[in-house]
Amino acid sequence: MELSQSGLKKNINFIRKKLSEGTRLSCVVKANAYGHGIPQIVTMLGKVGVDHISVASAYEAEEVLEFRKAGTDIMIMGILYDNDIEWAIAHDIEFYVFNYERLKLVLEKAKKLNRKAKVHIEVETGTNRTGMTEEYFKKALTFLKRNNEHITFQGLCTHLGGAESLSSTFRTEQQKERYKNYLAECKKRKYMPVTRHIACSASALVMPETHYDMVRVGVATYGFWPSPDVYYQHLQSVSKMKDTPMSRIITWKSDIMDIKHVPKGDFIGYGTAFQATHDMDIAVIPVGYCNGYPRGQSNRGYVLINGRKARITGLINMNLFMVDIGDIPNVNTGDEVVLLGKQKNNTINVSSFTNYTQLLNNEMLSRLPTAIPRKIVR
Ligand SMILES: *Cc1c(COP(=O)(O)O)cnc(C)c1O
C-alpha cells in the first residue's frame, strides 16, 4: 500500500478552506485510519499541521500516542473501559463521557493521580447511540462545576445521525436544535465547555452552522466525499458542474505471481464459477479475501496491469485470484498489478468494489488488514 502525502495535503487544505474562522480541525483515525494505517496517517497528519486527532477506542489512542507529533491532542470518542481511565488521564488524553456514573470514577482516578482529567460530555440529541439525556446532563454539569479542580469540562459534543443525506435534513435540524438546548443550560449555569463540537465530514463540508469550535473529520481526510448529496451541495456552493478538490490517498498494489494458458472449455479456479470461452491467457495474483480483497469481486471486478483493465476470472480465493490478460500485450511475471488506485491513465476506485455489493466504502477500507505493508510516498 502506498499513501500519498501530497494527496493528504490537498484534502486537508480543502477541508480547512471550508471551515469557519476559529474552528479547529480534528482528524478521525479510527479503524486503523479507515484502513489506511494509523502509524502512517498520524505521521502524515503531523506534517500538515493537524494538531488534534480523534479515535474510537483507547486501543487506537495508544497507537496514535506513539506516532503523533509532539503537542498533538488525542480524543477517545467513546470506547474506554474502566481499567483504562487512569492510563488516559495519565497521558493527558481527552475522552468522551456519556454516562453520569462514569464521572465519579473519573474523579476518583484524577484525584489519585493528582492530574486533571479532560472530559467531553456527549449528549443525546437523536442518534440514540451513546449520549446523556438532559436529566443526566444537568446532574453532570453540577458535578463538573463542583469538581473543576480535578476535571476539565473539555467538550460538549454529539454525533449527527444523517448529515450526509439530504433526505435526513429534518433529523439533522432537530439534532442541531437539541444541542443548542444543552448549550443554553451551560450558559444558564455559567459553566461552558472549552470546546463545542458536533460536525463530521458531511456537516463540516456543507453546514457551516455546525462548525462551532471543532469539527471531527474522518472520511474526507482520506479524500472521499461522504455521499453524492454532499458532493452535489459542494458543486452548488461553487457554481460548478464538476470539481475535484480532494484526492484519494491510497494505492493498493500487488504483482503477477504466475502466467498460464488455459484451453477453451477448462474451468479456472474452484468449482465451475468460470469456464474458458476461448483459449485464454491468465495471470495469478497473490491476494485473496484473507487480505481484505472482497469475495464479491469474483467474476466481476478488475485490476490494472500495464495501465489496462484485466477482468477477474472465477472466484476470489483465500490467498489468490486470477485475471484475464488476453487483451494486454507484454505481460510478465513480476509485473505490477494495481488493485486500488491509479496506474498510467486508468484508475480503480473504492466505489468499483462497492457499487455492485452491499459493502460500504468505509467497510471495505476499514477491513484492510494491518499486516499489509504501508509506505508513505510523495
Ligand atoms: C466516525 C465518527 C466521525 C467521523 O465521521 P466521518 O463521516 O467519517 O467524517 C465523527 N464523530 C464521531 C463520533 C464518529 O464516530
The ligand as an SDF file (V2000), in Angstrom:
LIG
                    3D

 15 15  0  0  0  0  0  0  0  0999 V2000
  -16.6650    8.3060   12.7510 C   0  0  0  0  0  0  0  0  0  0  0  0
  -17.0210    9.4990   13.5160 C   0  0  0  0  0  0  0  0  0  0  0  0
  -16.7950   10.7770   12.9740 C   0  0  0  0  0  0  0  0  0  0  0  0
  -16.2480   10.9950   11.5730 C   0  0  0  0  0  0  0  0  0  0  0  0
  -17.2110   10.6620   10.6160 O   0  0  0  0  0  0  0  0  0  0  0  0
  -16.9420   10.9300    9.0520 P   0  0  0  0  0  0  0  0  0  0  0  0
  -18.2830   10.8770    8.4490 O   0  0  0  0  0  0  0  0  0  0  0  0
  -16.0570    9.8350    8.5760 O   0  0  0  0  0  0  0  0  0  0  0  0
  -16.2980   12.2590    8.9560 O   0  0  0  0  0  0  0  0  0  0  0  0
  -17.0980   11.8740   13.7700 C   0  0  0  0  0  0  0  0  0  0  0  0
  -17.6060   11.7040   15.0120 N   0  0  0  0  0  0  0  0  0  0  0  0
  -17.8520   10.5070   15.5490 C   0  0  0  0  0  0  0  0  0  0  0  0
  -18.4130   10.4130   16.9280 C   0  0  0  0  0  0  0  0  0  0  0  0
  -17.5730    9.3510   14.8210 C   0  0  0  0  0  0  0  0  0  0  0  0
  -17.8350    8.1530   15.3550 O   0  0  0  0  0  0  0  0  0  0  0  0
  1  2  1  0
  2  3  1  0
  2 14  2  0
  3  4  1  0
  3 10  2  0
  4  5  1  0
  5  6  1  0
  6  7  2  0
  6  8  1  0
  6  9  1  0
 10 11  1  0
 11 12  2  0
 12 13  1  0
 12 14  1  0
 14 15  1  0
M  END
$$$$
